[in-house]
Amino acid sequence: AKICNVSKTTVSRVLNNHPYVSKEKREQVLKVMEELDYAPSSLARNFRTNKTQTIAISVPSFDHPFFAQLVK
């Protein structure tokens, strides 16, 4: 945001493909992101949204064929 001289909100809108960003600003932000080799952190996004898209499975024995198939 600082390099592009835009707000964090604008960068967020670019990342989320929000329509309220001008074509020029979007291209500028994407260009800087590419130059910096920036990739959004899925972990940070999960903390922000309070969703992980992860489930936990507890089985007595993973070596048992029944439980291995169940997990699969």
DSSP file (Angstrom, degrees, kcal/mol; ACC not computed):
  #  RESIDUE AA STRUCTURE BP1 BP2  ACC     N-H-->O    O-->H-N    N-H-->O    O-->H-N    TCO  KAPPA ALPHA  PHI   PSI    X-CA   Y-CA   Z-CA
    1    1 A A     >>       0   0    0      0, 0.0     5,-2.5     0, 0.0     4,-0.8   0.000 360.0 360.0 360.0 -42.2    0.0    0.0    0.0
    2    2 A K  T  45 +     0   0    0      2,-0.2     3,-0.5     3,-0.2     5,-0.0   0.919 360.0  50.0 -65.7 -43.2    2.8    2.4    0.9
    3    3 A I  T  45S+     0   0    0      1,-0.2    -1,-0.2     2,-0.1    26,-0.0   0.895 116.6  41.3 -62.6 -40.2    4.8    1.7   -2.3
    4    4 A C  T  45S-     0   0    0      2,-0.1    -1,-0.2    25,-0.0    -2,-0.2   0.568 107.6-126.7 -83.2  -9.4    1.7    2.3   -4.5
    5    5 A N  T  <5S+     0   0    0     -4,-0.8     2,-0.3    -3,-0.5    -3,-0.2   0.918  70.1 119.4  60.0  44.6    0.6    5.3   -2.4
    6    6 A V      < -     0   0    0     -5,-2.5    -1,-0.3     1,-0.0    -2,-0.1  -0.832  67.5 -92.9-129.4 170.5   -2.8    3.8   -1.8
    7    7 A S     >  -     0   0    0     -2,-0.3     4,-1.7     1,-0.1     5,-0.1  -0.367  31.0-114.1 -80.7 163.3   -4.7    2.7    1.3
    8    8 A K  H  > S+     0   0    0      1,-0.2     4,-2.7     2,-0.2     5,-0.2   0.840 118.4  60.4 -62.3 -32.9   -4.8   -0.8    2.7
    9    9 A T  H  > S+     0   0    0      2,-0.2     4,-2.5     1,-0.2    -1,-0.2   0.904 102.2  50.8 -61.5 -42.0   -8.4   -0.9    1.8
   10   10 A T  H  > S+     0   0    0      2,-0.2     4,-2.2     1,-0.2    -1,-0.2   0.919 110.8  48.2 -63.4 -43.7   -7.6   -0.4   -1.9
   11   11 A V  H  X S+     0   0    0     -4,-1.7     4,-2.6     1,-0.2    -2,-0.2   0.918 111.4  51.0 -62.7 -42.4   -5.0   -3.2   -1.8
   12   12 A S  H  X S+     0   0    0     -4,-2.7     4,-2.1     1,-0.2    -2,-0.2   0.910 109.1  51.0 -60.2 -42.4   -7.6   -5.4    0.0
   13   13 A R  H  <>S+     0   0    0     -4,-2.5     5,-3.1     2,-0.2    -1,-0.2   0.876 109.6  50.0 -64.2 -37.3  -10.1   -4.6   -2.7
   14   14 A V  H ><5S+     0   0    0     -4,-2.2     3,-1.4     3,-0.2    -2,-0.2   0.941 111.0  49.1 -64.8 -46.2   -7.6   -5.5   -5.4
   15   15 A L  H 3<5S+     0   0    0     -4,-2.6    -2,-0.2     1,-0.3    -1,-0.2   0.844 115.8  43.3 -61.8 -33.9   -6.9   -8.8   -3.7
   16   16 A N  T 3<5S-     0   0    0     -4,-2.1    -1,-0.3    -5,-0.2    -2,-0.2   0.283 111.6-119.4 -96.9   9.8  -10.6   -9.6   -3.4
   17   17 A N  T < 5 +     0   0    0     -3,-1.4    -3,-0.2     1,-0.2    -4,-0.1   0.875  47.0 178.2  55.5  42.5  -11.4   -8.4   -6.9
   18   18 A H    > < -     0   0    0     -5,-3.1     3,-0.6    -6,-0.1    -1,-0.2  -0.523  31.9-133.4 -76.2 142.0  -13.7   -5.8   -5.7
   19   19 A P  T 3  S+     0   0    0      0, 0.0    -1,-0.1     0, 0.0    -2,-0.0   0.624  90.4  80.8 -74.8 -11.8  -15.3   -3.6   -8.4
   20   20 A Y  T 3  S+     0   0    0      2,-0.0     2,-0.4    -7,-0.0    -6,-0.1   0.098  72.3  93.6 -86.7  26.4  -14.6   -0.2   -6.7
   21   21 A V  S <  S-     0   0    0     -3,-0.6   -11,-0.0    -8,-0.1     0, 0.0  -0.966  77.9-119.6-118.5 132.2  -11.0    0.0   -7.8
   22   22 A S     >  -     0   0    0     -2,-0.4     4,-2.6     1,-0.1     5,-0.2  -0.271  23.5-116.1 -66.4 156.2  -10.0    1.8  -11.0
   23   23 A K  H  > S+     0   0    0      1,-0.2     4,-2.4     2,-0.2     5,-0.2   0.880 115.1  51.8 -59.6 -40.1   -8.2   -0.1  -13.7
   24   24 A E  H  > S+     0   0    0      2,-0.2     4,-2.3     1,-0.2    -1,-0.2   0.929 111.4  45.0 -65.1 -46.6   -5.1    2.0  -13.3
   25   25 A K  H  > S+     0   0    0      2,-0.2     4,-2.7     1,-0.2     5,-0.2   0.910 112.8  52.1 -64.3 -42.1   -4.9    1.5   -9.5
   26   26 A R  H  X S+     0   0    0     -4,-2.6     4,-2.6     1,-0.2     5,-0.2   0.936 111.6  46.0 -59.7 -47.5   -5.6   -2.3   -9.9
   27   27 A E  H  X S+     0   0    0     -4,-2.4     4,-2.2     2,-0.2    -1,-0.2   0.887 112.4  51.6 -63.1 -39.6   -2.8   -2.7  -12.4
   28   28 A Q  H  X S+     0   0    0     -4,-2.3     4,-2.1     2,-0.2    -2,-0.2   0.935 112.4  44.7 -63.1 -47.3   -0.4   -0.6  -10.3
   29   29 A V  H  X S+     0   0    0     -4,-2.7     4,-2.5     1,-0.2    -2,-0.2   0.923 114.1  49.0 -64.7 -44.9   -1.0   -2.7   -7.2
   30   30 A L  H  X S+     0   0    0     -4,-2.6     4,-2.1    -5,-0.2    -1,-0.2   0.868 109.8  52.6 -63.6 -36.2   -0.8   -6.0   -9.1
   31   31 A K  H  X S+     0   0    0     -4,-2.2     4,-2.4    -5,-0.2    -1,-0.2   0.932 111.3  45.3 -64.9 -45.8    2.5   -4.9  -10.7
   32   32 A V  H  X S+     0   0    0     -4,-2.1     4,-2.3     2,-0.2    -2,-0.2   0.895 111.1  54.0 -65.2 -39.8    4.0   -4.1   -7.3
   33   33 A M  H  <>S+     0   0    0     -4,-2.5     5,-2.9     1,-0.2     4,-0.4   0.902 110.8  46.4 -60.3 -40.9    2.8   -7.4   -5.9
   34   34 A E  H ><5S+     0   0    0     -4,-2.1     3,-0.9     3,-0.2    -2,-0.2   0.910 111.0  51.4 -67.7 -42.4    4.4   -9.2   -8.8
   35   35 A E  H 3<5S+     0   0    0     -4,-2.4    -2,-0.2     1,-0.3    -1,-0.2   0.876 114.6  43.2 -62.1 -37.8    7.7   -7.3   -8.4
   36   36 A L  T 3<5S-     0   0    0     -4,-2.3    -1,-0.3    -5,-0.2    -2,-0.2   0.455 108.9-125.2 -86.9  -1.1    7.8   -8.1   -4.6
   37   37 A D  T < 5 +     0   0    0     -3,-0.9     2,-0.3    -4,-0.4    -3,-0.2   0.908  46.4 179.6  55.6  44.6    6.7  -11.7   -5.3
   38   38 A Y      < -     0   0    0     -5,-2.9    -1,-0.2    -6,-0.2    -2,-0.0  -0.574  15.4-179.4 -81.3 135.9    3.8  -11.2   -2.9
   39   39 A A        -     0   0    0     -2,-0.3    -5,-0.0    -5,-0.0     0, 0.0  -0.997  33.3-111.5-132.2 130.5    1.4  -14.0   -2.2
   40   40 A P        -     0   0    0      0, 0.0     2,-0.7     0, 0.0     3,-0.1  -0.301  32.3-118.4 -60.0 142.5   -1.5  -13.6    0.2
   41   41 A S     >  -     0   0    0      1,-0.2     4,-2.1     2,-0.0     5,-0.1  -0.741  17.9-162.8 -86.2 116.9   -1.2  -15.6    3.4
   42   42 A S  H  > S+     0   0    0     -2,-0.7     4,-2.4     1,-0.2    -1,-0.2   0.845  92.4  56.7 -67.4 -31.4   -4.0  -18.1    3.7
   43   43 A L  H  > S+     0   0    0      2,-0.2     4,-2.1     1,-0.2    -1,-0.2   0.929 108.1  46.0 -63.5 -45.4   -3.2  -18.4    7.4
   44   44 A A  H  > S+     0   0    0      1,-0.2     4,-2.2     2,-0.2    -2,-0.2   0.897 112.2  51.5 -64.0 -40.3   -3.7  -14.7    7.9
   45   45 A R  H  X S+     0   0    0     -4,-2.1     4,-2.6     1,-0.2     6,-0.2   0.899 108.1  52.5 -63.6 -40.0   -6.9  -14.8    5.9
   46   46 A N  H  X>S+     0   0    0     -4,-2.4     4,-1.6     1,-0.2     5,-1.0   0.900 109.1  49.3 -63.2 -40.8   -8.2  -17.6    8.1
   47   47 A F  H  <5S+     0   0    0     -4,-2.1    -1,-0.2     2,-0.2    -2,-0.2   0.910 112.9  48.0 -62.8 -41.3   -7.5  -15.7   11.2
   48   48 A R  H  <5S+     0   0    0     -4,-2.2    -2,-0.2     1,-0.2    -1,-0.2   0.906 120.3  35.3 -67.3 -42.9   -9.3  -12.7    9.8
   49   49 A T  H  <5S-     0   0    0     -4,-2.6    -1,-0.2     2,-0.2    -2,-0.2   0.595 100.6-131.7 -88.2 -11.1  -12.4  -14.6    8.6
   50   50 A N  T  <5S+     0   0    0     -4,-1.6     2,-0.4    -5,-0.2    -3,-0.2   0.814  72.5 111.7  61.9  31.5  -12.3  -17.0   11.6
   51   51 A K      < +     0   0    0     -5,-1.0    -1,-0.2    -6,-0.2    -2,-0.2  -0.997  39.9 177.1-133.8 138.4  -12.7  -19.9    9.1
   52   52 A T        -     0   0    0     -2,-0.4     3,-0.1     2,-0.2    -1,-0.1   0.612  32.8-136.7-115.5 -16.5  -10.1  -22.5    8.3
   53   53 A Q        +     0   0    0      1,-0.2     2,-0.4    -7,-0.1    -2,-0.0   0.828  66.9 124.6  59.4  31.5  -11.8  -24.9    5.9
   54   54 A T        -     0   0    0      2,-0.0     2,-0.3     0, 0.0    -1,-0.2  -0.951  44.1-165.4-124.5 140.8  -10.1  -27.7    8.0
   55   55 A I        -     0   0    0     -2,-0.4     2,-0.4    -3,-0.1     0, 0.0  -0.907  12.1-140.2-120.9 155.3  -11.7  -30.6    9.7
   56   56 A A        -     0   0    0     -2,-0.3     2,-0.4     2,-0.0    -2,-0.0  -0.920  11.9-164.1-114.7 140.9  -10.1  -32.9   12.4
   57   57 A I        -     0   0    0     -2,-0.4     2,-0.5     2,-0.0    14,-0.0  -0.990   1.3-165.0-126.6 129.3  -10.6  -36.6   12.5
   58   58 A S        +     0   0    0     -2,-0.4     3,-0.0     3,-0.0    -2,-0.0  -0.960  15.1 170.0-115.8 119.3   -9.8  -38.7   15.5
   59   59 A V        -     0   0    0     -2,-0.5     3,-0.2     1,-0.1    -2,-0.0  -0.937  39.2-126.8-126.6 150.8   -9.6  -42.5   15.0
   60   60 A P  S    S+     0   0    0      0, 0.0     2,-0.3     0, 0.0    -1,-0.1   0.866  95.6   7.4 -64.7 -36.1   -8.4  -45.1   17.5
   61   61 A S        -     0   0    0      1,-0.1     3,-0.4     3,-0.1     6,-0.2  -0.922  50.4-166.8-152.2 120.7   -5.9  -46.6   15.0
   62   62 A F  S    S+     0   0    0     -2,-0.3    -1,-0.1    -3,-0.2     6,-0.1   0.708  90.7  66.2 -77.9 -19.4   -4.8  -45.4   11.6
   63   63 A D  S    S+     0   0    0      4,-0.1    -1,-0.2     5,-0.1    -2,-0.0   0.733  79.0  95.5 -73.6 -22.5   -3.1  -48.7   10.9
   64   64 A H  S  > S-     0   0    0     -3,-0.4     4,-2.4     1,-0.1     5,-0.2  -0.525  78.6-134.0 -71.8 132.2   -6.5  -50.6   10.9
   65   65 A P  H  > S+     0   0    0      0, 0.0     4,-2.3     0, 0.0     5,-0.2   0.844 102.6  55.5 -57.8 -36.1   -7.8  -50.9    7.3
   66   66 A F  H  > S+     0   0    0      1,-0.2     4,-2.2     2,-0.2     5,-0.1   0.950 112.5  40.5 -61.7 -48.8  -11.4  -49.8    8.3
   67   67 A F  H  > S+     0   0    0     -6,-0.2     4,-2.5     2,-0.2     5,-0.2   0.857 112.9  54.8 -71.4 -34.6  -10.2  -46.5    9.8
   68   68 A A  H  X S+     0   0    0     -4,-2.4     4,-2.1     2,-0.2    -1,-0.2   0.922 112.1  44.3 -62.0 -43.6   -7.7  -45.9    7.0
   69   69 A Q  H  < S+     0   0    0     -4,-2.3    -2,-0.2    -5,-0.2    -1,-0.2   0.885 111.1  54.6 -68.0 -38.7  -10.5  -46.3    4.5
   70   70 A L  H  < S+     0   0    0     -4,-2.2    -2,-0.2    -5,-0.2    -1,-0.2   0.929 111.2  44.2 -60.0 -46.5  -12.8  -44.1    6.6
   71   71 A V  H  <        0   0    0     -4,-2.5    -1,-0.2     1,-0.3    -2,-0.2   0.896 360.0 360.0 -66.2 -40.2  -10.3  -41.3    6.7
   72   72 A K     <        0   0    0     -4,-2.1    -1,-0.3    -5,-0.2    -2,-0.2   0.515 360.0 360.0 -61.4 360.0   -9.5  -41.7    3.0
